[in-house]
Amino acid sequence: MNCSRNTDYVRLQVAMVSVLFILSLATVPGVSAGEQFVVVQVENPRYCGNELFRAFENYYSPRIRELHSRYRLADVVAGESDEWKRILLLRHWIKSNITIDDDNPTQTRGDTFAILDAALMGGKFHCTHFSIVQHAVLNSFGYVTRRLGCGPGLKNDGGHHGVNEVWVNKFSKWVLIDAKYDAHFEKNEVPLSALEIRDELWRDGAKSVICVVGPDRRPIKPDPKTGKSETRPDTYRWCSWETDTNRFTTFPARPTSTLIMLEDDIFRSNTWYRDGKPHWAYNTPYLIATTRRDWIEWTPNVITSKVTIEGGKARVFLSSCTPNFRSFQKMSDDGTWQDCDEKVEVSLDRRASNRFRFRTINLFGVTGPEHHVEIAYRSHKS
């Protein structure tokens, strides 16, 4: 797992707090007792460590370069710098180049290159193939992406659908993304994760959730007559996540069949039916049922920090779990981002605001959500 250093410290963090500081406060030399620098609690992206998804696509794999060069993927996102819009353009490219055939897909290896080459020659495929390709394409740009299997889970409605989730740094959250239909789901214009769709469905039938398609995010209403019943929220009543997130760069190694499911009251009180039978993973060694939702929705690229203060200086210790980690970065005084170590020492000024901005950057050049540290000078007079 390509996490930054300080992983022993990371494992000790409480995953659900939005920001965590362990403060060591000292009086500034020359300042009377009761006057000191203190860390101000600020709102930062929630940090949750990675406990279940242990492997990521390898930046150095020649398959990454070949994927880009063979299909001219750089042209797909040329001129677009917004991360989310780039993801939507890549999804749209996949949809535009692969034709759907659920019943009689083209017979080929389950590899991205084989699927795309066959598709460009007129081959047709189903959802699994779309999700395999999207997994490879998005990860090849440094966007942390994984594969899911989902379904309505009812005895008389037990279909199955293969999709992806991608971590979007812009939103600091996972977003379910479906290349087969060039679609995702939103509530109040916020893109939703698989579990968020699931929550809405079990709560009130997902009345506030809409399906949007294309880079322009056009709302649609599912019409079973068109074969697009998979664009309804009901498809996400049940969800499972593949533990393998490096299937592209490790090919032809066989991916594991191990699946992760959330073990909550819904899981314990209901049964997931697939094609009229309970899901095959029940009562097998291939099912990892976890009660920890935050272990499923862990937070790539997000920083957690520890701050200690001594005199007029502060030491900021940075930790993150960033696949293909390159460096931490700090915003400099001239407004540019500069690489920095995991331990940063800064001078404090009683007369100015002491606000510091940090982020991660991976080998692909993708930057994580900003993490802010603020230290104030306070006088506690009796």
C-alpha positions in Angstrom: 0.0 0.0 0.0 1.6 3.3 -1.1 0.8 5.4 1.9 3.0 8.2 3.2 5.3 7.6 6.2 4.1 7.9 9.8 1.6 5.0 9.2 2.0 3.9 12.8 0.7 7.2 13.9 -2.1 7.1 11.3 -3.5 3.9 12.7 -3.9 5.5 16.1 -6.2 8.3 14.8 -10.0 8.3 15.5 -11.3 8.0 11.9 -14.6 9.9 12.3 -13.4 13.2 13.7 -13.2 16.0 11.1 -9.9 17.3 12.5 -7.5 16.1 15.1 -4.9 18.0 16.9 -2.8 16.9 19.8 -1.6 20.1 21.4 1.5 20.8 23.3 1.3 24.4 24.5 4.2 26.4 25.9 4.6 30.0 27.0 6.4 32.2 24.5 9.7 33.5 25.8 9.4 37.1 26.9 5.6 36.9 27.3 3.9 37.0 30.6 2.2 33.9 32.0 -1.3 33.4 30.6 -0.3 34.5 27.1 0.3 31.7 24.6 -0.2 30.4 21.1 -3.0 27.9 20.7 -4.2 25.8 17.8 -7.6 26.9 16.5 -10.0 24.1 15.5 -10.9 24.5 11.8 -13.0 22.5 9.5 -11.0 20.1 7.4 -11.9 17.1 5.2 -12.7 14.1 7.3 -9.8 11.6 7.6 -10.5 7.8 7.6 -7.6 5.4 7.3 -7.5 2.5 4.9 -7.9 -0.9 6.5 -9.4 -3.1 3.7 -8.3 -2.0 0.3 -4.6 -2.9 0.2 -3.4 -2.7 -3.4 -3.4 0.1 -5.9 -2.5 0.4 -9.6 1.2 0.9 -10.1 2.2 4.3 -11.6 5.4 2.8 -13.0 3.7 0.0 -14.9 4.3 0.2 -18.7 0.6 -0.7 -19.1 -0.3 2.8 -17.9 1.7 4.5 -20.6 0.5 2.1 -23.3 -3.2 2.7 -22.3 -2.7 6.5 -22.8 -0.7 6.2 -26.0 -2.8 3.5 -27.8 -6.1 5.3 -27.3 -4.9 8.9 -27.2 -6.5 9.5 -23.8 -4.7 12.8 -23.3 -6.8 14.2 -26.1 -10.0 13.3 -24.3 -9.3 15.8 -21.5 -7.2 18.3 -23.4 -7.8 21.8 -22.1 -9.8 20.7 -19.1 -8.2 21.2 -15.7 -11.2 20.6 -13.4 -10.8 17.1 -11.9 -14.5 16.2 -11.8 -15.1 17.4 -15.4 -12.1 15.4 -16.6 -13.6 12.3 -14.9 -16.9 12.9 -16.7 -15.2 13.4 -20.1 -13.3 10.1 -19.6 -16.5 8.3 -18.7 -18.2 9.8 -21.7 -15.4 8.6 -24.0 -15.8 5.0 -22.7 -19.6 5.1 -23.3 -19.0 6.6 -26.8 -16.7 3.8 -27.8 -18.3 0.7 -26.3 -21.7 -0.6 -27.5 -24.0 -2.4 -25.0 -25.1 -6.0 -25.5 -26.2 -7.7 -22.2 -27.3 -11.0 -23.7 -24.6 -11.8 -26.3 -21.4 -9.9 -25.4 -18.3 -10.3 -27.6 -16.2 -13.1 -26.3 -12.7 -11.8 -25.3 -10.4 -11.7 -22.4 -11.5 -9.7 -19.4 -8.7 -7.2 -19.9 -9.0 -3.5 -20.7 -6.9 -3.7 -23.9 -8.8 -6.7 -25.3 -12.2 -5.1 -24.5 -11.3 -1.7 -26.0 -9.7 -3.2 -29.1 -12.7 -5.4 -29.7 -15.1 -2.5 -29.0 -13.4 -0.3 -31.5 -13.9 -3.0 -34.1 -17.6 -3.3 -33.4 -17.6 -5.6 -30.4 -20.4 -5.3 -27.8 -20.3 -5.7 -24.1 -22.2 -5.7 -20.8 -21.7 -3.8 -17.5 -18.7 -5.8 -16.2 -16.7 -4.9 -19.2 -17.6 -1.2 -18.9 -16.5 -1.2 -15.3 -13.2 -3.0 -16.0 -12.3 -0.4 -18.6 -13.4 2.6 -16.5 -11.4 1.2 -13.6 -8.2 1.2 -15.7 -8.8 4.5 -17.4 -9.5 6.6 -14.3 -6.7 5.0 -12.3 -4.3 5.6 -15.2 -4.9 9.3 -14.6 -4.3 9.0 -10.8 -7.9 9.1 -9.8 -8.4 6.4 -7.1 -11.1 4.1 -8.5 -12.6 0.7 -7.5 -15.2 -1.8 -8.8 -18.5 -2.7 -7.2 -21.3 -5.2 -7.8 -24.8 -3.9 -7.0 -28.3 -5.1 -7.3 -32.0 -4.6 -6.2 -31.6 -7.8 -4.2 -35.2 -9.0 -4.3 -36.4 -12.5 -5.2 -38.4 -11.2 -8.1 -36.0 -8.4 -9.0 -32.5 -9.9 -8.5 -30.4 -8.5 -11.3 -26.8 -7.5 -10.9 -24.9 -4.5 -12.1 -21.1 -3.8 -12.3 -20.1 -0.2 -11.7 -17.3 1.9 -10.2 -16.7 4.4 -7.4 -14.1 7.1 -7.8 -12.6 9.3 -5.1 -13.2 13.0 -6.1 -10.8 15.3 -4.3 -12.9 18.3 -5.3 -15.8 17.0 -3.2 -13.7 15.0 -0.7 -15.9 12.0 -1.2 -16.5 8.8 -3.1 -18.9 9.1 -6.1 -20.6 6.2 -7.9 -19.9 6.4 -11.6 -21.5 4.2 -14.3 -19.7 4.1 -17.7 -22.3 1.8 -19.3 -24.9 4.6 -19.2 -22.5 7.5 -18.8 -24.4 8.2 -15.6 -24.3 8.9 -11.9 -26.7 10.0 -9.1 -27.1 13.3 -7.4 -29.1 14.8 -4.5 -29.4 18.6 -4.4 -26.7 18.6 -7.2 -24.2 16.7 -5.0 -22.9 13.5 -6.6 -23.6 10.4 -4.4 -21.6 7.4 -3.3 -23.0 3.9 -3.5 -23.8 3.8 0.2 -25.5 7.3 0.0 -27.8 6.1 -2.8 -28.5 2.9 -0.7 -29.3 5.0 2.3 -31.7 7.2 0.4 -33.4 4.1 -1.1 -34.0 2.3 2.2 -35.1 5.6 3.8 -37.8 6.8 1.5 -37.3 5.1 -1.9 -34.8 7.7 -3.0 -37.4 10.3 -3.7 -34.8 13.1 -3.8 -32.3 11.3 -5.9 -32.0 11.8 -9.6 -29.9 10.1 -12.3 -27.9 12.4 -14.5 -26.1 11.4 -17.8 -23.3 12.8 -19.9 -20.7 15.5 -19.1 -23.5 18.1 -19.0 -25.3 16.1 -16.3 -28.7 15.9 -17.9 -31.4 14.5 -15.6 -33.2 11.4 -16.9 -36.0 9.2 -15.8 -35.4 5.4 -16.0 -37.5 3.6 -18.5 -37.5 -0.2 -18.2 -38.7 -0.4 -21.9 -35.4 1.0 -23.1 -33.4 -1.5 -21.2 -32.1 1.2 -18.8 -33.7 -0.1 -15.6 -30.1 -0.1 -14.1 -30.3 3.7 -14.0 -32.8 3.6 -11.2 -31.7 4.0 -7.6 -33.2 0.5 -6.8 -30.2 -1.0 -8.4 -28.2 0.1 -5.3 -30.3 -1.5 -2.6 -27.3 -3.9 -2.1 -23.6 -3.2 -2.8 -20.3 -5.0 -2.6 -16.8 -3.8 -3.2 -13.9 -5.7 -4.7 -10.9 -5.8 -2.5 -8.6 -5.7 -5.6 -8.0 -2.2 -6.8 -4.9 -3.1 -8.9 -6.4 -5.5 -11.4 -5.2 -3.5 -14.5 -1.5 -3.3 -13.8 -1.2 -6.8 -12.3 -2.8 -8.4 -15.3 -2.7 -11.3 -16.2 -2.7 -12.3 -12.5 -6.1 -13.5 -11.6 -8.0 -11.0 -9.3 -9.4 -12.3 -6.1 -13.1 -12.9 -5.7 -13.2 -11.4 -2.2 -16.0 -8.9 -1.6 -16.6 -6.4 1.1 -20.2 -5.6 2.3 -21.4 -3.3 5.1 -22.8 -5.3 8.0 -25.4 -3.0 9.5 -29.1 -3.5 10.5 -30.1 -3.7 6.9 -27.6 -6.4 6.2 -28.6 -8.4 9.3 -32.3 -8.1 8.8 -32.5 -8.8 5.0 -31.1 -11.1 2.4 -29.5 -10.1 -0.9 -31.0 -12.2 -3.7 -29.2 -12.5 -7.0 -31.1 -14.2 -9.8 -33.6 -15.7 -7.4 -31.0 -17.1 -5.0 -29.2 -15.7 -2.0 -25.9 -14.0 -3.1 -23.2 -16.5 -3.8 -20.8 -14.9 -1.3 -22.9 -15.7 1.8 -21.2 -18.3 4.1 -18.1 -18.4 2.0 -14.5 -17.2 2.9 -14.9 -14.6 0.1 -17.2 -12.3 2.0 -15.7 -9.7 4.3 -18.6 -8.2 6.3 -17.6 -5.1 8.2 -19.5 -3.0 10.6 -17.2 -0.1 9.9 -18.7 2.1 7.2 -15.7 4.4 7.4 -13.4 1.5 6.5 -15.4 1.2 3.2 -15.6 5.0 2.7 -11.9 5.6 3.6 -10.4 8.9 2.4 -7.5 8.8 -0.1 -5.2 11.8 -0.3 -6.7 13.4 2.8 -4.3 14.7 5.5 -4.4 14.4 9.2 -2.0 16.4 11.4 -0.5 16.7 14.8 0.7 20.1 16.0 3.1 20.9 18.8 4.1 24.4 19.9 7.2 25.4 21.7 8.0 29.0 22.2 7.4 31.0 19.0 7.6 27.9 16.7 5.2 25.2 15.8 5.9 21.8 14.4 3.3 20.3 12.1 3.4 16.5 11.6 1.5 15.4 8.5 0.1 12.0 7.7 -2.0 10.6 4.9 -2.8 7.5 3.0 -2.2 8.5 -0.6 -1.9 5.8 -3.3 1.2 6.5 -5.5 2.3 9.2 -3.0 4.8 11.7 -4.2 5.0 14.4 -1.6 3.3 16.7 0.8 3.0 20.3 -0.3 2.7 23.6 1.6 1.4 26.9 0.3 4.3 29.3 0.4 4.2 33.0 1.2 4.3 33.9 -2.5 1.1 31.9 -3.2 2.8 28.8 -4.8 2.7 25.2 -3.7 6.1 23.8 -2.7 7.0 20.2 -1.8 7.6 19.7 1.9 8.5 17.0 4.4 6.1 15.2 6.6 7.4 17.4 9.5 7.2 21.1 8.9 8.5 23.8 11.4 7.0 27.2 11.1 7.6 30.5 12.9 4.7 32.1 14.7 3.8 35.8 14.7 1.8 37.4 17.5 0.7 40.3 15.3 -0.4 38.3 12.2 -2.7 35.4 11.4 -0.8 32.1 11.4 -2.7 30.1 8.8 -1.0 27.3 6.9 -2.3 25.2 4.0 -1.1 21.7 3.1 -2.1 19.1 0.6 -0.8 15.8 -0.9 0.3 15.2 -4.5 0.6 11.8 -6.1 3.0 10.6 -8.9 0.3 11.4 -11.5 0.2 15.0 -10.4 -3.2 14.7 -8.8 -3.5 16.9 -5.7 -5.6 16.0 -2.6 -8.0 18.2 -0.6 -6.5 21.1 1.3 -5.7 20.7 5.0 -5.6 23.9 7.0 -3.8 24.6 10.3 -4.5 27.8 12.2 -2.6 29.0 15.3 -3.7 32.1 17.2 -2.1 34.2 19.9 -4.3 34.6 22.9 -3.9 36.5 26.1 -5.8 35.1 29.0 -6.0 38.0 31.5 -7.6 37.6 34.9 
